[in-house]
Amino acid sequence: MLPISSSEDDDGSSCVRVPTRGLPVGDVLKFAAALKEQLALEPYPVWSPISKEFAYLGDISGQLAVVKIARPWLPTETELATVAPVQLTISGQREQQIQLSPYPYLITVTTS
């Protein structure tokens, strides 16, 4: 994830840093494997298991919570995970942009 920064001009329409972002999907195992292949994202912490319902991927700077669609969100379990557009910018080894089809999830990787 990118470092925290702020601006006096920020109108609240954009977010610079969110430590964890949820991505609901139909097949958690397949989606987590694609994120590992395309972005080298590993479970966080590394000993954390990936299941059919949940995968926590990333590092100490930021994580993606990949969950099964309709799974109740923790800690309240009052909202179900639903697909909604997400655009993320993360730091990585090489610059790239990945559209995670069939979902409206766009990840931009920067090297800065």
N, C-alpha and C positions, 0 to 999 in steps of 0.2 A: 504494500500500500504506500501511497505517497505521504511525505511528512505533513504534519499539521501546519496549516498557515491560515491567516485570516486577513480580512480587508475591511476597512471602514466602509467601503462601498458595497459590501456584500448585502444583497437583498434577501438572502435566505433561499434563493431558488436553486442553489447548487451546494453540494456538500464536498468538502475537500478531503476529509478522512473519516471513514467509518470502519472501526476495527473488525466488525463481523457483518457479513451480508448473507442473507438467506436466499437460496436458489431452489425453489420447488421444481421437481422433475418427475417424470413417470418411472424411470429406471435409475435409481441412485448408483448402483454398481457400474453400469455402463457409462453414466455421465462422469462419475469420479475417475474412471479409467481414461476417458477422453481428456479430462483436465490434466491428468498426470502426463499423458502423451503430448498434448499440445503446449502445456504451460509448465511442466515439471512440478506440479503441485502435489505435495505429499500430505499424508494425514498429520494433523497437529493435535497433540504431540505425536511424535513418530510412532509410538506404540499404540496409538488410538485405533481401534478396529473400525473398518468400514462395513456397514450392514446394508440390508435391503431397504432400510428405512432412513438411514442417517449416515452422513460422512462429514467430518470436520477437517477441512483442508487448508493449508497455508503455513504461516510461520508466526513468530512472536509479534510481528508488525501488523498482521491482518489475516483474517480467516474467512473462508466461505463455508457456510453451513448448507450442504446439499441435502435436501430432505424430500421424502416422498410427497407428492401432491396430496393434499387433504390431511396431512399429518398435523396434529395440534402443535402450535408453537409453544415452546417452553418460555418462561416458567409458568405462565398462567393457564395454558392449555384452553384458552377461551376463543382463540382465533385459529382457523385452519389455514394451512399453507396453500396459497393460490398463486398462479403464474401471473406476473405483471412485468412490464418492461424494466430492464435494469441496464445501466451503462456504467461500467467500472473502468478506472484507470489504475493499473498496478505497476510496480517497478519489477523488472526482470532482466534476463540475460541478453535478450535481443528485442528490438522494437517490432511489434506486430499488432494486428487487430484481428480478433476472432469473433465471429458471429456464431453463437452456440445454438444452432438450429436443432429442432424446430421451435425453440424457445426465443422470446424476445430479449435475449441476454447478449450484450456486446461488451467484450473486454478488450481494452487497449493496453498494450504493454509498452512502457517507456524504459529507457536505460538511465534516466536521470534520477 
